[in-house]
Amino acid sequence: MMGDDIFIENYYFVTVVFMWFLHVGFMCYEAGVSRRKNVMSTAIKNIMTIAVVTPAFYYAGWWTYLCMPAGFIPNVGDAVHGYECTWGNPWGELMGPNIGDHVLAVFWAAFLLFSWTTGSIMSGATIERIRVSAYLVLTVFLGAFVWILGAAWGWSWHGWLVVHFGFHDFAASGVVHGIAGLFALGVLFNLGPRIGAFDDDGGARAFKPHNLHMTLMGLMIIFTAFYAFYAACLAVLPGEAPGWNNIYYNPTTLGAITYTITIAFAGGFMSGYICSKGDPFWTLSGGLAGVIAVSSGADVYAPSLTYLLAMLGAAFAVWVGTWQQEKMRVDDAVGAVAVHGWTGFLGVLLMGIFASGYPTGAFSGNVEVTILGQLVGIAALLPLAFLSGYIISWLLKQGNLLRVPPEVELEGLDVAEFGGDFYPDFGVSEEVIVEADGSEVPAGPVLARAANQLIRG
């Protein structure tokens, strides 16, 4: 038994180490997309995500996961499961350097890394105009309460969605990606587009990334860390129920998720390349969307089905991302809402369509997966995410705390926040904006005109 415990401790510790690369990747990804005048501000947001979410998750998030599987009311009095609440008490023995426990701290850290990920997803969508302070408030709520409440409901062996509806979301298509993406959409509705993102005729403009190579490198680093992300979604049990299991305690293997994630990237890249006509950003983002689309069923999908569903997910992300920008006029700087949010919930639905009848929740009666159960999960998690993001950002907006002033946005957040330009060899006059018709023009006059209209309006 001691040997099993030490193996499990090492297993989750290694997944946590490699999941750090997710946040290296997110920082490069977002910094590369940013214009040069906002690069350092964007990078610092990702670092400060770790600074604020970590203590919030220690004091509140883990307790929420362990104590609220039945709904919004803590399950502290339940004779069967209520004892788990004490595991998450910050003052409890297990939430300290208890040498008798080899699992909880490293398992807690794996969930913490998921929390950072939700914040980073929102960060990318809101770059270049959100106040750092507002972002930190939002990411604390998202990372330490909103997503983890959804996880308690649908990513736990005794969550109400699992027990009553057979909800299955193995690698967090919905409970991490979907929730973070739709939370970000709620924020974007209040934050508004970057100055100059849309012209007077309803066309959408594009801002040239300061370093697309850095963005693509960041995505590749994220893809590397996804193997650890998937591995951390396994529940490794010692003693009387040994072996590899999913988060619902049904058998699976590392081999199963290795097939799924690798083949999903391949299918996503291919579909992203085809659907975007070779656009580098959407080709790589298609790979990410492909993996997210199959994450709910990553423990059960056959490789050939995985490839097809990943192609579907990438095509969906390209389409909905373009539609959201051009028709809804939502300025999502990195396509996070499409790739993570809508494609994440598509992945939850696909599990119901292609794996109905699969038993989930070994300790909860092995309730069968159904399309209805997956739809109930979407109906619960989607509004939890969107309304939380919308309401909290609306309150910040009412206090004039959400968005930087227009003059700061035009000058660049780096100068305003750090008092300096981190790319002094390149002038603002060199900044380029892409009009809706594809033509490239100097950004200065376009942004100044848009800013004046915003101020007058």
C-alpha positions in Angstrom: 0.0 0.0 0.0 2.8 2.4 0.8 4.4 1.7 -2.5 1.1 2.4 -4.3 0.8 5.7 -2.5 4.3 6.8 -3.4 3.7 5.9 -7.0 0.5 7.9 -7.1 2.2 10.8 -5.5 5.0 10.8 -8.1 2.5 10.3 -10.9 0.5 13.5 -10.2 3.6 15.4 -9.3 5.0 14.8 -12.7 1.7 15.8 -14.4 1.8 19.1 -12.5 5.3 19.8 -13.6 4.6 19.3 -17.2 1.2 21.1 -17.1 3.3 24.2 -16.2 4.1 24.3 -19.9 0.5 25.1 -20.6 1.1 28.5 -19.0 4.4 29.0 -20.7 2.5 28.3 -23.9 -0.4 30.6 -23.1 1.9 33.5 -22.2 3.8 33.1 -25.6 0.6 32.6 -27.5 -1.1 35.7 -26.1 2.0 37.9 -26.2 2.6 37.0 -29.8 -1.0 38.0 -30.8 -0.7 41.3 -29.0 0.5 44.4 -30.7 4.0 45.4 -29.6 2.7 48.1 -27.3 0.8 45.6 -25.2 3.2 42.6 -25.1 4.5 43.0 -21.5 1.1 43.8 -20.1 -0.3 40.6 -21.7 2.6 38.5 -20.3 2.3 39.9 -16.8 -1.5 39.0 -16.7 -0.6 35.4 -17.2 2.0 35.5 -14.4 -0.4 37.3 -12.0 -3.0 34.6 -12.7 -0.8 32.2 -10.8 -0.3 34.8 -8.0 -4.0 35.4 -7.3 -5.7 32.1 -8.2 -3.4 29.9 -6.1 -4.3 31.2 -2.7 -7.9 31.6 -3.7 -8.1 28.0 -4.8 -6.3 26.8 -1.6 -8.7 28.7 0.7 -12.0 28.3 -1.3 -11.7 26.3 -4.6 -10.7 22.9 -3.3 -13.4 23.1 -0.5 -16.0 24.0 -3.2 -15.1 20.9 -5.2 -15.2 18.5 -2.3 -18.3 19.9 -0.6 -20.7 21.0 -3.4 -21.4 18.0 -5.7 -25.1 18.3 -5.0 -25.7 21.9 -6.2 -25.2 25.3 -4.7 -25.7 24.1 -1.1 -22.6 22.6 0.6 -22.9 18.9 1.3 -21.4 19.2 4.8 -24.1 17.1 6.6 -24.2 14.1 4.2 -23.4 11.0 6.2 -21.7 9.4 3.1 -19.9 12.3 1.4 -20.0 15.1 4.0 -16.7 13.9 5.5 -14.9 14.9 2.3 -15.6 18.6 3.2 -13.1 18.3 6.0 -10.4 17.3 3.5 -10.6 20.8 1.9 -10.5 22.8 5.1 -7.4 25.0 4.9 -6.8 24.5 8.6 -7.2 20.7 8.3 -4.4 18.2 8.7 -4.6 17.1 5.0 -4.1 20.6 3.7 -0.6 20.9 5.2 2.7 19.0 5.1 1.1 15.7 6.4 3.7 13.0 5.8 1.1 10.4 6.2 -0.8 11.4 3.1 0.8 10.9 -0.3 -2.0 11.9 -2.6 -4.1 14.9 -1.7 -1.6 17.7 -2.1 -0.4 16.7 -5.5 -4.0 15.9 -6.6 -4.9 19.4 -5.4 -2.1 20.9 -7.4 -3.4 19.1 -10.6 -6.8 20.8 -10.1 -5.0 24.1 -9.4 -3.3 23.9 -12.8 -6.7 23.5 -14.4 -7.8 26.6 -12.5 -4.9 28.6 -14.0 -5.9 27.3 -17.4 -9.4 28.8 -17.1 -7.9 32.2 -16.3 -5.5 32.0 -19.2 -8.3 31.1 -21.6 -10.2 34.3 -20.6 -7.0 36.3 -20.6 -6.4 35.8 -24.3 -9.9 36.8 -25.3 -9.7 40.1 -23.5 -6.1 41.3 -24.2 -5.2 44.9 -25.1 -8.1 46.7 -23.4 -9.0 45.1 -20.0 -7.6 46.6 -16.8 -5.1 44.2 -15.1 -6.9 44.7 -11.8 -10.3 43.8 -13.4 -8.8 40.7 -15.0 -7.4 39.5 -11.7 -10.8 39.9 -10.0 -12.5 38.0 -12.8 -9.9 35.2 -12.8 -10.2 34.7 -9.1 -14.0 34.1 -9.4 -13.5 31.9 -12.5 -10.6 29.9 -11.3 -11.5 29.5 -7.6 -15.3 29.1 -7.8 -17.1 29.1 -11.1 -15.3 26.3 -13.0 -14.7 24.2 -9.9 -18.4 24.4 -9.0 -19.1 23.0 -12.4 -16.5 20.3 -11.8 -18.1 19.3 -8.5 -21.4 18.8 -10.4 -20.1 17.0 -13.5 -16.5 16.0 -13.0 -16.8 14.0 -9.8 -17.9 10.5 -9.2 -20.8 11.7 -7.0 -21.7 15.0 -8.7 -25.4 15.4 -9.3 -25.0 15.5 -13.1 -23.2 12.1 -13.0 -25.4 10.4 -10.4 -28.7 11.4 -11.9 -28.0 11.9 -15.6 -24.9 9.9 -16.4 -23.0 13.0 -17.5 -19.5 12.1 -18.8 -16.8 14.7 -19.6 -13.5 12.8 -19.2 -10.9 15.4 -20.2 -13.0 18.5 -19.4 -14.4 19.6 -22.8 -17.1 21.4 -20.9 -16.1 21.8 -17.3 -12.7 23.5 -18.1 -12.8 24.7 -21.7 -16.5 25.3 -22.2 -16.9 27.1 -18.9 -13.8 29.3 -19.4 -14.8 30.2 -23.0 -18.4 31.1 -22.1 -17.3 33.0 -19.0 -15.0 35.0 -21.3 -17.9 35.6 -23.7 -19.9 37.2 -20.9 -17.0 39.4 -20.1 -16.5 40.4 -23.7 -20.1 41.6 -24.0 -19.4 44.2 -21.3 -15.8 44.9 -22.2 -16.5 45.7 -25.8 -14.2 45.5 -28.9 -10.7 47.1 -29.2 -10.7 50.5 -30.7 -10.9 50.2 -34.4 -11.9 46.5 -34.5 -15.0 47.2 -36.6 -15.6 49.8 -39.3 -18.7 52.0 -39.8 -20.0 49.7 -42.5 -20.1 46.7 -40.2 -16.9 45.1 -41.4 -14.4 43.5 -39.1 -10.8 44.7 -39.1 -7.8 42.6 -38.0 -4.9 43.7 -36.0 -1.5 42.4 -37.2 0.1 40.3 -34.4 3.5 41.7 -33.4 5.0 38.2 -33.6 3.0 35.4 -35.2 5.9 33.0 -34.8 5.8 33.4 -31.0 2.0 32.7 -31.1 2.5 29.5 -33.1 5.3 28.4 -30.8 3.1 29.1 -27.8 0.4 26.9 -29.3 2.9 24.1 -29.9 4.0 24.3 -26.2 0.4 24.1 -25.1 -0.1 21.0 -27.3 2.9 19.4 -25.6 1.5 20.0 -22.2 -1.9 18.6 -23.2 -0.5 15.1 -22.7 0.1 15.9 -19.0 -3.4 17.6 -18.9 -5.0 14.4 -20.1 -2.8 12.2 -17.8 -3.9 14.3 -14.8 -7.5 13.5 -15.6 -6.9 9.9 -14.6 -7.8 8.7 -11.1 -5.1 6.2 -10.1 -6.4 4.0 -7.3 -4.4 1.9 -4.9 -5.3 -1.1 -2.8 -8.6 -2.9 -3.4 -9.3 -1.1 -6.7 -5.9 -0.7 -8.4 -5.3 0.5 -11.9 -5.9 3.4 -14.3 -9.4 4.9 -14.1 -11.1 8.0 -15.4 -12.3 10.7 -13.1 -15.6 8.8 -12.6 -13.7 5.6 -11.6 -14.3 3.6 -14.7 -11.3 1.7 -16.2 -9.2 3.3 -18.9 -5.5 3.4 -19.9 -2.8 5.8 -20.7 -2.7 4.1 -24.1 -6.3 5.1 -24.8 -5.7 8.8 -24.2 -2.4 8.7 -26.1 -4.1 7.5 -29.2 -6.9 10.0 -28.8 -4.9 13.1 -28.2 -2.3 12.4 -30.9 -4.8 11.6 -33.6 -7.1 14.5 -32.6 -4.2 16.9 -33.1 -3.6 15.5 -36.6 -7.3 15.7 -37.6 -7.6 19.2 -36.1 -4.6 20.5 -38.0 -5.8 19.1 -41.3 -9.3 20.5 -40.9 -8.1 23.8 -39.6 -5.8 24.1 -42.6 -8.5 23.2 -45.1 -11.3 25.3 -43.6 -9.1 28.4 -43.1 -7.5 28.0 -46.5 -4.1 27.6 -45.0 -4.2 30.4 -42.4 -1.3 29.7 -40.0 -3.2 30.8 -36.8 -6.4 28.8 -37.6 -4.4 25.8 -38.7 -2.8 25.5 -35.3 -5.9 26.6 -33.5 -7.8 23.9 -35.4 -5.5 21.3 -33.7 -6.5 22.7 -30.3 -10.1 22.7 -31.2 -9.9 19.1 -32.5 -8.5 17.9 -29.2 -11.1 19.8 -27.2 -13.9 18.4 -29.4 -12.9 14.8 -28.4 -11.9 15.4 -24.8 -15.3 14.4 -23.3 -14.9 10.9 -24.8 -11.1 10.7 -24.9 -11.2 7.6 -22.8 -13.6 5.6 -25.0 -13.3 6.8 -28.6 -11.8 4.6 -31.3 -8.9 6.2 -33.2 -10.8 6.5 -36.5 -13.8 8.1 -34.9 -11.4 10.5 -33.0 -9.9 11.7 -36.3 -13.3 12.5 -37.8 -14.7 14.2 -34.7 -11.5 16.3 -34.4 -11.9 17.4 -38.0 -15.5 18.3 -37.2 -14.5 20.2 -34.1 -11.8 22.2 -35.9 -14.2 23.1 -38.8 -16.8 24.2 -36.3 -14.3 26.4 -34.4 -13.2 28.1 -37.6 -16.8 28.7 -38.7 -18.2 29.9 -35.4 -15.1 32.1 -34.7 -15.5 33.9 -38.0 -19.3 34.2 -37.6 -18.9 35.5 -34.0 -16.5 38.2 -35.2 -18.3 39.3 -38.4 -21.9 38.8 -37.4 -22.0 39.2 -33.6 -19.2 41.8 -33.7 -17.5 40.2 -30.7 -13.8 41.1 -30.6 -12.2 37.9 -29.2 -8.5 38.5 -29.8 -7.4 34.8 -29.9 -10.6 33.0 -30.8 -10.9 31.6 -27.3 -14.7 31.6 -27.1 -14.9 29.6 -30.3 -12.0 27.2 -29.8 -12.6 26.6 -26.0 -16.1 27.7 -25.3 -18.4 26.6 -28.1 -16.2 23.7 -29.2 -15.9 22.5 -25.6 -19.7 22.2 -25.3 -19.8 20.6 -28.8 -17.5 18.0 -27.4 -19.9 17.3 -24.5 -22.7 16.8 -27.0 -20.6 14.5 -29.2 -20.1 12.2 -26.2 -23.8 11.8 -25.9 -24.2 11.1 -29.7 -21.4 8.7 -30.2 -21.0 7.0 -26.8 -24.6 6.6 -25.6 -25.0 3.6 -23.3 -21.5 3.8 -21.9 -21.6 3.3 -18.1 -20.1 6.1 -16.1 -19.7 6.5 -12.3 -18.5 3.1 -11.1 -19.1 4.1 -7.4 -22.4 5.7 -8.3 -24.3 2.8 -10.0 -22.7 3.1 -13.5 -25.4 5.3 -14.9 -25.5 5.1 -18.7 -24.4 8.1 -20.8 -27.3 9.5 -22.9 -27.8 12.5 -25.2 -30.3 13.8 -22.8 -27.9 13.6 -19.9 -25.2 15.5 -21.8 -27.7 18.1 -22.8 -28.7 18.6 -19.2 -25.0 19.1 -18.4 -24.7 21.7 -21.1 -27.9 23.4 -19.8 -26.4 23.6 -16.3 -22.8 24.5 -17.1 -23.3 27.0 -19.9 -25.4 29.5 -18.0 -23.3 29.1 -14.9 -20.3 30.2 -17.0 -21.8 32.9 -19.1 -24.0 34.6 -16.4 -21.1 34.6 -13.9 -18.8 36.3 -16.4 -21.4 38.7 -17.5 -22.6 39.7 -14.1 -19.2 40.2 -12.5 -17.9 42.2 -15.5 -21.1 44.3 -15.6 -20.5 45.2 -11.9 -16.9 46.2 -12.7 -18.1 48.2 -15.7 -20.6 50.1 -13.6 -17.7 51.2 -11.3 -15.6 52.2 -14.4 -13.1 49.5 -13.3 -13.3 47.1 -16.3 -11.6 48.8 -19.3 -8.7 51.1 -19.7 -9.4 54.7 -20.9 -9.2 55.2 -24.7 -6.1 57.3 -24.5 -4.3 54.5 -22.6 -5.5 51.9 -25.2 -4.1 54.0 -28.0 -0.8 54.6 -26.4 -0.4 51.1 -25.3 -0.9 49.4 -21.9 2.9 48.8 -21.5 3.6 52.5 -21.4 0.7 53.2 -19.1 1.4 50.4 -16.7 5.2 50.1 -16.7 6.2 53.6 -17.8 8.2 52.3 -20.7 8.3 50.8 -24.2 9.7 47.3 -24.4 10.2 47.6 -28.2 11.9 51.0 -28.4 13.3 50.3 -31.9 9.9 50.1 -33.5 7.6 53.1 -33.6 3.8 53.3 -33.3 3.7 54.7 -36.8 4.7 51.2 -38.1 1.6 49.6 -36.6 -0.6 48.1 -39.4 -4.3 47.4 -39.4 -6.1 45.1 -41.9 -9.3 46.5 -43.3 -12.4 44.3 -43.9 -11.5 44.1 -47.6 -8.1 42.7 -46.8 -6.1 45.9 -47.5 -3.4 46.9 -45.0 -3.2 50.6 -43.9 -1.2 52.5 -41.2 -3.1 52.0 -37.9 -2.5 55.5 -36.5 -5.2 57.5 -38.4 -7.8 54.7 -38.2 -7.4 54.2 -34.5 -7.4 57.9 -33.8 -10.7 58.3 -35.8 -12.3 55.4 -34.0 -11.2 56.7 -30.6 -12.7 60.1 -31.3 -16.0 58.5 -32.3 -15.9 56.4 -29.1 -15.3 59.4 -26.9 -18.0 61.5 -28.6 -20.4 58.5 -28.4 
